[in-house]
Amino acid sequence: MASEKEYLEYVLEQLSDVPGVTYRPMMGEFILYARDKIIGGIYDDRLLVKITKASARLMPDAPETLPYEGAKPMLLVEDIDDRALLTELVNAMWDELPAPKKKK
């Protein structure tokens, strides 16, 4: 099932206090970036973020789930209405995420 553009727009609005949030459509879903680092994505109208020390600490009860078959597990953000938590989450995760790979 592909994600709805309206869900993406709502998530982007919730993340509007985080600098440099962008997205890229990918096979009916959306990959989310913060200042050029992948933070997670929207899969089947669910916000999933990469598992880092910060994301595990800030969302200790978040279920791990697979965005698609064969992918690495990610954490499901169950309360996308908590704008303050989302901002804190992405800002805390950012330092722990790998730098983007250099393009050839």
C-alpha positions in Angstrom: 0.0 0.0 0.0 1.4 3.4 -0.9 1.5 6.3 1.5 -0.8 9.2 1.1 0.6 12.6 0.2 -1.6 14.2 2.9 0.0 12.0 5.6 3.5 13.2 4.3 2.4 16.8 4.4 1.1 16.4 8.0 4.4 14.8 9.1 6.4 17.6 7.4 4.3 20.2 9.2 5.0 18.5 12.5 8.7 18.5 11.7 8.8 22.1 10.6 10.8 23.2 13.6 13.7 20.9 12.6 16.1 22.6 10.2 16.6 21.1 6.7 13.9 18.4 6.6 13.3 17.2 3.1 11.9 14.1 1.5 12.3 11.9 -1.6 9.5 9.8 -3.0 10.5 6.1 -3.5 8.2 3.5 -4.9 5.0 4.9 -3.4 6.7 5.7 0.0 8.8 8.7 1.2 12.4 8.8 2.6 12.8 11.6 5.1 16.1 13.6 5.5 17.3 16.1 8.0 20.2 18.2 6.8 21.0 15.6 4.2 21.0 12.6 6.6 18.4 9.9 6.3 16.3 9.9 9.5 13.6 7.5 8.4 10.6 7.4 6.2 6.9 7.1 5.7 5.8 3.6 4.9 2.2 2.6 4.6 1.2 5.8 6.2 3.4 5.2 9.3 6.3 7.3 10.4 9.3 5.1 11.0 12.7 6.3 12.2 16.1 4.8 12.3 17.1 3.0 15.5 19.8 5.0 17.3 20.7 5.4 20.9 18.7 8.7 21.0 15.6 7.3 19.3 15.7 4.2 21.6 16.1 6.5 24.7 13.4 8.9 23.7 10.9 6.3 22.6 11.7 3.3 24.9 8.3 1.6 24.2 8.2 2.1 20.5 7.8 -1.1 18.6 10.4 -2.2 16.1 9.0 -2.9 12.6 10.2 -3.5 9.1 9.4 -0.8 6.6 9.4 -3.5 3.8 10.6 -7.0 3.3 14.3 -7.4 3.7 14.9 -3.9 5.3 16.5 -3.2 8.6 14.1 -2.7 11.5 13.0 0.8 12.4 11.1 2.3 15.2 7.4 3.2 14.8 6.6 6.7 15.9 3.1 6.2 17.4 2.4 9.8 18.5 3.0 12.0 15.4 0.9 14.7 17.0 3.6 15.4 19.6 5.5 18.1 17.7 7.9 18.8 20.6 8.9 15.1 20.8 9.4 14.8 17.1 11.6 17.9 17.1 13.7 16.6 20.0 13.9 13.1 18.5 15.2 14.2 15.1 17.6 16.7 16.6 19.0 14.1 19.1 19.3 11.4 16.4 21.1 13.7 13.9 24.6 13.5 15.5 24.3 9.7 15.6 23.4 9.2 12.0 26.0 8.5 9.3 27.0 11.2 6.9 25.5 10.9 3.4 27.6 8.8 1.0 29.6 10.8 -1.5 28.2 10.6 -5.1 30.6 9.5 -7.7 
